[in-house]
Amino acid sequence: MGPDETMQVALVAREHYINGKSRVDIADELGISRFKVARMLEIAVESHIVKFVIQAPSSVDVDLSTALRERYGLHRAFAVATPNDLSVNVREALGKVTADLLAEIVTADDVLGLASGRTLSAMIGHLDFLAPCDVVQLAGMAGPVGQTSNAVVREITDLSGGRPHSIYAPLIVSDAATAQSLRQQPSIHDAFSRFPTVTKAVLSAGSWVPPESQVYAGLMPDERNDLLNKGVRADVCATLLNEFGEEIPALQDRSLAISLEQMRAIPEVIVVAGGQQKTDALRAILRARFVTSLVTDARMAERLLDAP
């Protein structure tokens, strides 16, 4: 291709890709057919006059994210690069991406549901903006002070100006009668009544083998062992799952939390989890078929993709 043709191709490419002109408009201005314009644009790419750079966030692996989304039938997936497998670094990296995602997709018309977890607590530190939507606590209190679900709800609504609907009660109580009585308390009843209105939810994952779960930590050793023998490998809120993603109905009567059926009814369920220890748990949770979006680390994404 000689210098004159090169200049013409470059001119057409500039008008189309930089100045935003249509092929028809360029054809009219240059007195050539739109088919020739189309061919010149093809030549511009083939001859490297035009080069496309897809600039994704530096922390997100696009190929892994795409493969993860397609493999598990997700709406969104983010495989986040982390400097190493240290839990604190993984939580901070996932928390930042989750915060940026919520700032982007949550509107004032949404009802946002939240549970507890150290990664969700890390998310708060990276959240600079959130639309002023209602925020519903999806599970009772568990975990260290400052990382409970009501603490997460309070901090988010303090930032956004949205209305909180909190559950000021433990996640798991001693018996079904106590749980039923607590559910009738006005503020707790209000939160439970709003579960069907939730449009977007952000949840964490609890692992049982190896143990990294607020539910696991809150149970007595004998009960833990009994549930492990029944096949529990993961939990979300107070829903217990085996390795196949099937629910093991053991804690519903004693828990103050959204049910699996209610989670499946939420249009957008974002699970945020990473780290070597949670591999089997996250695989089980994905098999339960209620997750629509996933934020995880790149090493976890590779392990999930390697699974049969």
Residue, then its C-alpha position, 0 to 999 in steps of 0.5 A: m500500500g503506497p503513501d497516498e492510499t495509506m493517507q486515505v485509509a488513515l483519514v477514513a479511520r480517523e473520521h470513523y473511530i475518532n470523530g464518530k462519523s458514520r460510514v455513509d457520512i464519510a462516503d458522501e464527504l469523500g465521494i466514494s461508496r460506503f462499501k469502499v469505506a467499509r473495506m478501507l476500515e478493514i484495511a486500517v485494522e489489518s495493516h495496523i494503522v488502527k490498533f484497539v486496546i481494551q483497557a480493563p481495570s488492572s486488577v481484573d483478569v478479563d479472560l479468567s472473568t469471562a471463562l468463569r462467567e460462561r462456565y457457571g452461567l453467571h451474569r457477572a464475574f470478576a477474577v481479581a488479581t491479588p499480590n499473594d494468597l494472604s487472607v487480608n490482601v485477598r479481602e482488601a482486593l475483593g472488597k475494593v472491586t465489590a465497592d466499585l461494583l455497587a457504586e456503579i450498579v445500585t440505584a436509589d430504586d433498589v433495595l440492597g440486601l447485606a449479610s456479614g463477613r470480613t470481606l464485606s467489612a473490607m468493602i466498606g473501607h473502599l466505598d466512596f459513594l452509594a445511591p440512597c437506597d433502602v438496605v436490608q440486613l439478611a441475617g442476624m449478628a455473628g462474628p467480631v464486633g464491627q464485622t456483624s451484618n448490622a454494623v455493615v448495614r449501619e456504615i453503608t446507610d451512614l454513607s449513602g443516606g439510605r434507610p436501614h432495616s436491621i436485625y438486632a438479634p443473633l444469627i443462631v439461637s438456642d431453640a426454635a421457640t426463641a427464634q420464632s419469638l424474636r421474629q415477631q419483634p417489630s424491628i426484626h419483623d420489619a426486616f424479614s418482611r422486606f426480604p421479598t423486596v430485595t433487588k440486589a444482595v451481597l453475600s459472603a461464603g462460609s467454609w466448613v472444610p477447612p473451617e472458616s465460617q461465622v456459623y461454624a464458629g458459633l456452634m458447639p463442637d458436638e453440633r459441628n461434628d454432627l453437621l459435618n457428618k451430614g455432609v455440610r461443606a458451606d454456608v450462606c447466611a444460615t443456609l447449609l449446603n453439601e458439596f453438591g449445592e444441596e441444602i441440609p435443613a438443620l438450622q432454619d428453625r433456630s436461625l434469623a436469616i433469609s432462606l435459600e428459597q428467598m435468596r433464589a428469588i432475588p434478581e441479583v445475588i453477588v457472592v464475594a469470596g476468595g482464598q484457598q480455604k474457601t475453594d470447596a465451599l464456593r464450588a458448592i455455593l455455585r452449584a446451588r444455583f442462586v448466585t448471579s454474580l461472583v467476585t473472587d480472586a484470580r487463583m480461586a477462579e483458576r481452581l474453579l475452572d479446573a474443577p470437573 
